[in-house]
């Protein structure tokens, strides 16, 4: 088993090295265009630990694809080429390599998580292929140590904004004075959110009374929850992904922890209610990118179209951001008047005022959208709109 695993890692490395050596390679030669189609890659978590995210993004992309291809873009149709990264960073790297070198896509949408998106950044940059993450919120995806990854973009807001919104809500709306934090120490997303939350919460006069950590795939959280309970926090910030979050909340309530929990968009999956149960989720909150309950006509038109395509299923934020990501990209292709990746990159960078389901798309100097967040509350297993927070 070990020899097979090492051989697989070696092959992935060699594939990536081959693409990096090309620095533009085959993809930039064809511009992602094949006859009457423009190829768009999707590198998503369609199986594995956070498959719900990738599946939801793909559903949104497919709805947008149908709508866009009714008219096409300058006589061309978009063709989606999908790769399942299996919720694994090494697979995400291999997927980007394949989409660029073999499928010759003009741009790539994905991944859903920050870690799996970060695994693709270097390859996208070296090959000058636009990479657009719908939901990767870690700031370093687009700018690390002051260096802009100019071919990398996102459709979502970033962790510092999301963490600050959560901290302000806890301190000002819930009147919380002390809090505990539980993070997935293996997740760039969770660590980024926790850092932003702690900074803003303490600036509001709050105190962090306990910090605990776990790693992805853990299933027994009783030890860390017992430590949390002994600290008697008024509030618990839990910026993880739904698979572990559901178990943590279920086990916390079983231990008699009644404090409100709050997390980020990583909670947003139908699977969360299945794992945690409806009652344990009462008195919990999340920051998110959109609400299907928003009365905005663009939101409601999207909800109706999505429900019609997917047998009445109500769209979550990952559905909406997948949908918005393809429209964001299609708008750039249309304005570029070309399927050339470098021209698409320039058009993406110049986006200003594009109306999408999750808000108006305007980018800052780091390619990060300046947009609102919503706070949702779980009641009886359902998400209910609580409030909307605009960027300062």
Buried (B, 14 or more C-beta within 10 A) or exposed (E): EEEEEEEEEEEBBEBBEEBBEBEBBBBBEBBBBBEEBBBBBBBBBBBBBBBBBBBBBBBBBBBBBEBBBEEBBEEBBBBBBBBBBBBBBBBBBBBBBBBBBEBBBBBBBBBBBBBBBBBBBBBBBBBBBBBBBBBBBBBBBBBEEEEEBBBBBBBBBBBBBBBBBBBBBBBEEBEBBBBBBBBBEBBBBBBBBBBBBBBBBBEBEBEBBBBBBBEBEBEEBEEBBEBBBEBEBBBBBBBBBBBBBBBBBBBBBEEEBEBBBBBBBBBBBEBBBEBBBEEBBBBBBBBBBBBBBBEEEBBBEBBEBBBEBBEEEBBBBBBBBBBBBBBBBBBBBBBBEBBBBBBBBBBBBEBEEBEBBBBBBEBEEBBBBBBBBBBBBBEEBEBEBBEEBEBE
